[in-house]
Amino acid sequence: MQPTRPCQRTRLATSAMVTIDACSCAMIHVNVGATTLRFTPEAFEGLSALILEAVAELAARPPSDHDGGLPLHLGRRVRGEA
C-alpha cells in the first residue's frame, strides 16, 4: 500500500482572524481561529453569495435597538483605521 500524499493548499485570502485556502483535493478550507470549515467549491460559492446578500441587507438598514445602536461600517473604513 502506497502512502497517500497530503493535500497541497494554496492561500486565497487572509485577514487577522480568517484564512481561506484552496486544496488539491478540490475543497475550500475556511480557517477561523482554531476552527476549519471545509466546503466544496459549489457550497463555498453559495455561502459567499449568501454572506454578500446579508452584508447588503445590513448596510441598507438603519441602526436599531437589536444591534445596540452600533453603526455598521460594512465595506467602509472607519475613520482612523489603517
C-alpha positions in Angstrom: 0.0 0.0 0.0 1.5 3.3 -1.1 1.3 6.2 1.4 -1.1 9.0 0.4 0.3 12.4 -0.4 -1.0 15.2 1.8 -3.2 17.7 0.1 -1.5 20.8 -1.1 -3.2 24.1 -0.1 -3.0 27.4 -1.9 -3.8 30.6 0.1 -6.6 32.5 -1.5 -7.2 35.2 1.1 -6.1 36.2 4.6 -7.0 38.6 7.4 -6.2 38.9 11.1 -8.7 36.2 12.0 -9.5 34.3 8.9 -7.6 32.5 6.1 -9.2 30.8 3.1 -7.3 28.1 1.2 -8.0 26.1 -1.9 -6.9 22.5 -1.6 -5.6 20.0 -4.2 -8.4 17.7 -3.0 -10.9 20.1 -4.6 -12.1 21.6 -1.3 -12.1 25.1 0.1 -10.9 25.5 3.7 -12.1 28.5 5.7 -10.0 28.8 8.9 -11.4 30.9 11.7 -9.1 30.8 14.6 -8.7 27.1 15.6 -11.8 26.1 13.6 -11.7 24.9 9.9 -14.7 24.6 7.8 -14.4 22.6 4.5 -16.6 23.3 1.5 -17.0 22.0 -2.0 -16.4 24.9 -4.5 -20.2 25.0 -5.1 -21.1 25.2 -1.4 -18.4 27.9 -0.9 -19.8 29.9 -3.8 -23.3 29.6 -2.3 -22.2 30.6 1.1 -20.3 33.6 -0.3 -23.3 34.8 -2.2 -25.5 34.4 0.9 -22.9 36.4 3.0 -22.8 39.2 0.4 -26.6 39.3 0.5 -26.6 39.6 4.3 -23.9 42.4 4.1 -26.1 44.3 1.6 -29.2 43.9 3.8 -27.3 45.0 7.0 -25.8 48.0 5.2 -29.3 49.1 4.0 -30.8 49.0 7.5 -30.7 51.9 9.9 -29.2 51.2 13.3 -31.7 49.6 15.7 -32.0 48.5 19.3 -31.3 44.9 18.2 -27.7 45.8 17.2 -27.1 48.0 20.2 -27.3 51.1 18.0 -23.8 50.5 16.7 -23.2 51.8 13.2 -22.4 49.2 10.6 -19.4 50.2 8.6 -19.7 47.3 6.2 -17.3 47.8 3.3 -16.2 51.1 4.5 -13.2 52.0 6.7 -13.9 53.7 10.0 -12.1 57.0 10.4 -8.7 56.3 12.0 -8.4 52.8 10.6 -5.2 52.0 8.8 
